[in-house]
């Protein structure tokens, strides 16, 4: 299997032209188009950033510390 990556900008007419490497004429190929922006909820990206934010992680750790004794109690 031969794979190659190419980034293009969608033109106004929405017709993409691709240059393929040296593949024999008439050979069947599969084309996959992935949009980098459409369909992605910006809130998901913010959640992903929060998961690495030091202040957020510190807040979560403080909350966990506050409740660690409560979690160990049996009612």
Phi and psi in degrees as a GROMACS rama.xvg file:
@    title "Ramachandran Plot"
@    xaxis  label "Phi"
@    yaxis  label "Psi"
@TYPE xy
-107.418  131.812  UNK-2
-130.167  141.923  UNK-3
-143.836  155.939  UNK-4
-117.035  137.82  UNK-5
-145.574  130.091  UNK-6
-104.292  127.206  UNK-7
-130.517  159.697  UNK-8
-99.8318  134.569  UNK-9
-71.0476  121.974  UNK-10
-77.5879  171.374  UNK-11
-59.594  -33.5076  UNK-12
-84.2486  -1.91215  UNK-13
60.7642  26.86  UNK-14
-109.47  120.397  UNK-15
-97.3978  139.897  UNK-16
-116.453  124.548  UNK-17
-115.313  138.805  UNK-18
-98.8951  122.728  UNK-19
-102.819  152.453  UNK-20
-66.3089  -174.152  UNK-21
-66.5268  85.7413  UNK-22
-114.126  134.3  UNK-23
-55.7067  140.255  UNK-24
-58.4815  135.041  UNK-25
89.1005  -9.30838  UNK-26
-71.8688  138.273  UNK-27
-79.0799  133.974  UNK-28
-128.437  160.02  UNK-29
-110.051  133.015  UNK-30
-116.495  130.86  UNK-31
-123.839  128.148  UNK-32
-111.436  122.095  UNK-33
-117.541  124.445  UNK-34
-86.5137  136.654  UNK-35
-81.7771  -16.8285  UNK-36
-125.476  -41.4677  UNK-37
-63.1356  136.101  UNK-38
85.584  -2.53327  UNK-39
-98.1514  119.74  UNK-40
-72.4853  123.894  UNK-41
-61.0405  -23.6797  UNK-42
-66.3217  -32.5874  UNK-43
-63.8039  -41.6702  UNK-44
-63.8296  -38.2261  UNK-45
-66.4379  -38.0302  UNK-46
-64.1237  -41.4526  UNK-47
-63.0981  -38.5772  UNK-48
-68.0176  -39.1023  UNK-49
-62.2366  -34.2692  UNK-50
-63.0117  -16.2081  UNK-51
-113.133  -1.75712  UNK-52
-74.7756  123.956  UNK-53
-60.5869  -39.2497  UNK-54
-67.4741  -40.17  UNK-55
-63.484  -45.4419  UNK-56
-63.8829  -36.0553  UNK-57
-66.2782  -41.415  UNK-58
-60.925  -43.7647  UNK-59
-63.0587  -41.7765  UNK-60
-64.6143  -40.6246  UNK-61
-63.5776  -40.6244  UNK-62
-64.9786  -42.9307  UNK-63
-62.0127  -40.5874  UNK-64
-64.5845  -39.4993  UNK-65
-62.1694  -32.7463  UNK-66
-104.222  2.46954  UNK-67
-63.1135  -33.7246  UNK-68
-76.6329  -34.7287  UNK-69
-64.5442  -40.5435  UNK-70
-64.3555  -28.1806  UNK-71
-86.6037  -10.493  UNK-72
-78.3407  145.611  UNK-73
-110.844  126.583  UNK-74
